[in-house]
């Protein structure tokens, strides 16, 4: 039985308490993810950073 390669990560907004849950392949992207996504609490796009 093969191991699963993807892991779940939390993306937390840098400006509010909103959070997304997504997956990533840690072999291809070992660094922490940083994405600009929509924050519905602020009603605009902000930076989201991965947390453990």
Phi and psi restraints in degrees (range 20) as a CNS / XPLOR table:
assign (resid 1 and name C) (resid 2 and name N)
       (resid 2 and name CA) (resid 2 and name C) 1.0 -82.4 20.0 2
assign (resid 2 and name N) (resid 2 and name CA)
       (resid 2 and name C) (resid 3 and name N) 1.0 150.4 20.0 2
assign (resid 2 and name C) (resid 3 and name N)
       (resid 3 and name CA) (resid 3 and name C) 1.0 -76.3 20.0 2
assign (resid 3 and name N) (resid 3 and name CA)
       (resid 3 and name C) (resid 4 and name N) 1.0 149.9 20.0 2
assign (resid 3 and name C) (resid 4 and name N)
       (resid 4 and name CA) (resid 4 and name C) 1.0 -80.5 20.0 2
assign (resid 4 and name N) (resid 4 and name CA)
       (resid 4 and name C) (resid 5 and name N) 1.0 138.5 20.0 2
assign (resid 4 and name C) (resid 5 and name N)
       (resid 5 and name CA) (resid 5 and name C) 1.0 -91.6 20.0 2
assign (resid 5 and name N) (resid 5 and name CA)
       (resid 5 and name C) (resid 6 and name N) 1.0 -20.8 20.0 2
assign (resid 5 and name C) (resid 6 and name N)
       (resid 6 and name CA) (resid 6 and name C) 1.0 -95.8 20.0 2
assign (resid 6 and name N) (resid 6 and name CA)
       (resid 6 and name C) (resid 7 and name N) 1.0 147.7 20.0 2
assign (resid 6 and name C) (resid 7 and name N)
       (resid 7 and name CA) (resid 7 and name C) 1.0 -124.8 20.0 2
assign (resid 7 and name N) (resid 7 and name CA)
       (resid 7 and name C) (resid 8 and name N) 1.0 154.9 20.0 2
assign (resid 7 and name C) (resid 8 and name N)
       (resid 8 and name CA) (resid 8 and name C) 1.0 -86.0 20.0 2
assign (resid 8 and name N) (resid 8 and name CA)
       (resid 8 and name C) (resid 9 and name N) 1.0 138.6 20.0 2
assign (resid 8 and name C) (resid 9 and name N)
       (resid 9 and name CA) (resid 9 and name C) 1.0 -132.5 20.0 2
assign (resid 9 and name N) (resid 9 and name CA)
       (resid 9 and name C) (resid 10 and name N) 1.0 153.7 20.0 2
assign (resid 9 and name C) (resid 10 and name N)
       (resid 10 and name CA) (resid 10 and name C) 1.0 -101.6 20.0 2
assign (resid 10 and name N) (resid 10 and name CA)
       (resid 10 and name C) (resid 11 and name N) 1.0 134.7 20.0 2
assign (resid 10 and name C) (resid 11 and name N)
       (resid 11 and name CA) (resid 11 and name C) 1.0 -110.5 20.0 2
assign (resid 11 and name N) (resid 11 and name CA)
       (resid 11 and name C) (resid 12 and name N) 1.0 114.8 20.0 2
assign (resid 11 and name C) (resid 12 and name N)
       (resid 12 and name CA) (resid 12 and name C) 1.0 -104.2 20.0 2
assign (resid 12 and name N) (resid 12 and name CA)
       (resid 12 and name C) (resid 13 and name N) 1.0 136.4 20.0 2
assign (resid 12 and name C) (resid 13 and name N)
       (resid 13 and name CA) (resid 13 and name C) 1.0 -65.2 20.0 2
assign (resid 13 and name N) (resid 13 and name CA)
       (resid 13 and name C) (resid 14 and name N) 1.0 143.0 20.0 2
assign (resid 13 and name C) (resid 14 and name N)
       (resid 14 and name CA) (resid 14 and name C) 1.0 -81.0 20.0 2
assign (resid 14 and name N) (resid 14 and name CA)
       (resid 14 and name C) (resid 15 and name N) 1.0 -11.7 20.0 2
assign (resid 14 and name C) (resid 15 and name N)
       (resid 15 and name CA) (resid 15 and name C) 1.0 -119.1 20.0 2
assign (resid 15 and name N) (resid 15 and name CA)
       (resid 15 and name C) (resid 16 and name N) 1.0 -7.1 20.0 2
assign (resid 15 and name C) (resid 16 and name N)
       (resid 16 and name CA) (resid 16 and name C) 1.0 -149.0 20.0 2
assign (resid 16 and name N) (resid 16 and name CA)
       (resid 16 and name C) (resid 17 and name N) 1.0 -171.5 20.0 2
assign (resid 16 and name C) (resid 17 and name N)
       (resid 17 and name CA) (resid 17 and name C) 1.0 -94.3 20.0 2
assign (resid 17 and name N) (resid 17 and name CA)
       (resid 17 and name C) (resid 18 and name N) 1.0 5.7 20.0 2
assign (resid 17 and name C) (resid 18 and name N)
       (resid 18 and name CA) (resid 18 and name C) 1.0 -69.9 20.0 2
assign (resid 18 and name N) (resid 18 and name CA)
       (resid 18 and name C) (resid 19 and name N) 1.0 148.5 20.0 2
assign (resid 18 and name C) (resid 19 and name N)
       (resid 19 and name CA) (resid 19 and name C) 1.0 -143.0 20.0 2
assign (resid 19 and name N) (resid 19 and name CA)
       (resid 19 and name C) (resid 20 and name N) 1.0 139.4 20.0 2
assign (resid 19 and name C) (resid 20 and name N)
       (resid 20 and name CA) (resid 20 and name C) 1.0 -107.3 20.0 2
assign (resid 20 and name N) (resid 20 and name CA)
       (resid 20 and name C) (resid 21 and name N) 1.0 152.6 20.0 2
assign (resid 20 and name C) (resid 21 and name N)
       (resid 21 and name CA) (resid 21 and name C) 1.0 -118.5 20.0 2
assign (resid 21 and name N) (resid 21 and name CA)
       (resid 21 and name C) (resid 22 and name N) 1.0 128.3 20.0 2
assign (resid 21 and name C) (resid 22 and name N)
       (resid 22 and name CA) (resid 22 and name C) 1.0 -142.2 20.0 2
assign (resid 22 and name N) (resid 22 and name CA)
       (resid 22 and name C) (resid 23 and name N) 1.0 -178.7 20.0 2
assign (resid 22 and name C) (resid 23 and name N)
       (resid 23 and name CA) (resid 23 and name C) 1.0 -121.9 20.0 2
assign (resid 23 and name N) (resid 23 and name CA)
       (resid 23 and name C) (resid 24 and name N) 1.0 157.8 20.0 2
assign (resid 23 and name C) (resid 24 and name N)
       (resid 24 and name CA) (resid 24 and name C) 1.0 -149.7 20.0 2
assign (resid 24 and name N) (resid 24 and name CA)
       (resid 24 and name C) (resid 25 and name N) 1.0 158.6 20.0 2
assign (resid 24 and name C) (resid 25 and name N)
       (resid 25 and name CA) (resid 25 and name C) 1.0 -95.0 20.0 2
assign (resid 25 and name N) (resid 25 and name CA)
       (resid 25 and name C) (resid 26 and name N) 1.0 109.0 20.0 2
assign (resid 25 and name C) (resid 26 and name N)
       (resid 26 and name CA) (resid 26 and name C) 1.0 -67.7 20.0 2
assign (resid 26 and name N) (resid 26 and name CA)
       (resid 26 and name C) (resid 27 and name N) 1.0 -19.5 20.0 2
assign (resid 26 and name C) (resid 27 and name N)
       (resid 27 and name CA) (resid 27 and name C) 1.0 -73.1 20.0 2
assign (resid 27 and name N) (resid 27 and name CA)
       (resid 27 and name C) (resid 28 and name N) 1.0 -35.1 20.0 2
assign (resid 27 and name C) (resid 28 and name N)
       (resid 28 and name CA) (resid 28 and name C) 1.0 -87.6 20.0 2
assign (resid 28 and name N) (resid 28 and name CA)
       (resid 28 and name C) (resid 29 and name N) 1.0 -30.7 20.0 2
assign (resid 28 and name C) (resid 29 and name N)
       (resid 29 and name CA) (resid 29 and name C) 1.0 -130.8 20.0 2
assign (resid 29 and name N) (resid 29 and name CA)
       (resid 29 and name C) (resid 30 and name N) 1.0 80.0 20.0 2
assign (resid 29 and name C) (resid 30 and name N)
       (resid 30 and name CA) (resid 30 and name C) 1.0 -72.3 20.0 2
assign (resid 30 and name N) (resid 30 and name CA)
       (resid 30 and name C) (resid 31 and name N) 1.0 -24.9 20.0 2
assign (resid 30 and name C) (resid 31 and name N)
       (resid 31 and name CA) (resid 31 and name C) 1.0 -75.6 20.0 2
assign (resid 31 and name N) (resid 31 and name CA)
       (resid 31 and name C) (resid 32 and name N) 1.0 162.2 20.0 2
assign (resid 31 and name C) (resid 32 and name N)
       (resid 32 and name CA) (resid 32 and name C) 1.0 -70.6 20.0 2
assign (resid 32 and name N) (resid 32 and name CA)
       (resid 32 and name C) (resid 33 and name N) 1.0 140.9 20.0 2
assign (resid 32 and name C) (resid 33 and name N)
       (resid 33 and name CA) (resid 33 and name C) 1.0 -78.2 20.0 2
assign (resid 33 and name N) (resid 33 and name CA)
       (resid 33 and name C) (resid 34 and name N) 1.0 145.2 20.0 2
assign (resid 33 and name C) (resid 34 and name N)
       (resid 34 and name CA) (resid 34 and name C) 1.0 -136.6 20.0 2
assign (resid 34 and name N) (resid 34 and name CA)
       (resid 34 and name C) (resid 35 and name N) 1.0 120.1 20.0 2
assign (resid 34 and name C) (resid 35 and name N)
       (resid 35 and name CA) (resid 35 and name C) 1.0 -133.1 20.0 2
assign (resid 35 and name N) (resid 35 and name CA)
       (resid 35 and name C) (resid 36 and name N) 1.0 150.8 20.0 2
assign (resid 35 and name C) (resid 36 and name N)
       (resid 36 and name CA) (resid 36 and name C) 1.0 -94.2 20.0 2
assign (resid 36 and name N) (resid 36 and name CA)
       (resid 36 and name C) (resid 37 and name N) 1.0 118.2 20.0 2
assign (resid 36 and name C) (resid 37 and name N)
       (resid 37 and name CA) (resid 37 and name C) 1.0 -134.9 20.0 2
assign (resid 37 and name N) (resid 37 and name CA)
       (resid 37 and name C) (resid 38 and name N) 1.0 167.9 20.0 2
assign (resid 37 and name C) (resid 38 and name N)
       (resid 38 and name CA) (resid 38 and name C) 1.0 -78.4 20.0 2
assign (resid 38 and name N) (resid 38 and name CA)
       (resid 38 and name C) (resid 39 and name N) 1.0 132.1 20.0 2
assign (resid 38 and name C) (resid 39 and name N)
       (resid 39 and name CA) (resid 39 and name C) 1.0 -108.4 20.0 2
assign (resid 39 and name N) (resid 39 and name CA)
       (resid 39 and name C) (resid 40 and name N) 1.0 108.3 20.0 2
assign (resid 39 and name C) (resid 40 and name N)
       (resid 40 and name CA) (resid 40 and name C) 1.0 -68.3 20.0 2
assign (resid 40 and name N) (resid 40 and name CA)
       (resid 40 and name C) (resid 41 and name N) 1.0 -20.1 20.0 2
assign (resid 40 and name C) (resid 41 and name N)
       (resid 41 and name CA) (resid 41 and name C) 1.0 -71.1 20.0 2
assign (resid 41 and name N) (resid 41 and name CA)
       (resid 41 and name C) (resid 42 and name N) 1.0 -35.2 20.0 2
assign (resid 41 and name C) (resid 42 and name N)
       (resid 42 and name CA) (resid 42 and name C) 1.0 -98.9 20.0 2
assign (resid 42 and name N) (resid 42 and name CA)
       (resid 42 and name C) (resid 43 and name N) 1.0 -13.5 20.0 2
assign (resid 42 and name C) (resid 43 and name N)
       (resid 43 and name CA) (resid 43 and name C) 1.0 60.5 20.0 2
assign (resid 43 and name N) (resid 43 and name CA)
       (resid 43 and name C) (resid 44 and name N) 1.0 42.0 20.0 2
assign (resid 43 and name C) (resid 44 and name N)
       (resid 44 and name CA) (resid 44 and name C) 1.0 -162.2 20.0 2
assign (resid 44 and name N) (resid 44 and name CA)
       (resid 44 and name C) (resid 45 and name N) 1.0 169.6 20.0 2
assign (resid 44 and name C) (resid 45 and name N)
       (resid 45 and name CA) (resid 45 and name C) 1.0 -82.6 20.0 2
assign (resid 45 and name N) (resid 45 and name CA)
       (resid 45 and name C) (resid 46 and name N) 1.0 135.6 20.0 2
assign (resid 45 and name C) (resid 46 and name N)
       (resid 46 and name CA) (resid 46 and name C) 1.0 -139.9 20.0 2
assign (resid 46 and name N) (resid 46 and name CA)
       (resid 46 and name C) (resid 47 and name N) 1.0 171.3 20.0 2
assign (resid 46 and name C) (resid 47 and name N)
       (resid 47 and name CA) (resid 47 and name C) 1.0 -78.4 20.0 2
assign (resid 47 and name N) (resid 47 and name CA)
       (resid 47 and name C) (resid 48 and name N) 1.0 133.6 20.0 2
assign (resid 47 and name C) (resid 48 and name N)
       (resid 48 and name CA) (resid 48 and name C) 1.0 -116.5 20.0 2
assign (resid 48 and name N) (resid 48 and name CA)
       (resid 48 and name C) (resid 49 and name N) 1.0 136.5 20.0 2
assign (resid 48 and name C) (resid 49 and name N)
       (resid 49 and name CA) (resid 49 and name C) 1.0 -121.4 20.0 2
assign (resid 49 and name N) (resid 49 and name CA)
       (resid 49 and name C) (resid 50 and name N) 1.0 145.6 20.0 2
assign (resid 49 and name C) (resid 50 and name N)
       (resid 50 and name CA) (resid 50 and name C) 1.0 -71.9 20.0 2
assign (resid 50 and name N) (resid 50 and name CA)
       (resid 50 and name C) (resid 51 and name N) 1.0 139.1 20.0 2
assign (resid 50 and name C) (resid 51 and name N)
       (resid 51 and name CA) (resid 51 and name C) 1.0 -132.7 20.0 2
assign (resid 51 and name N) (resid 51 and name CA)
       (resid 51 and name C) (resid 52 and name N) 1.0 157.9 20.0 2
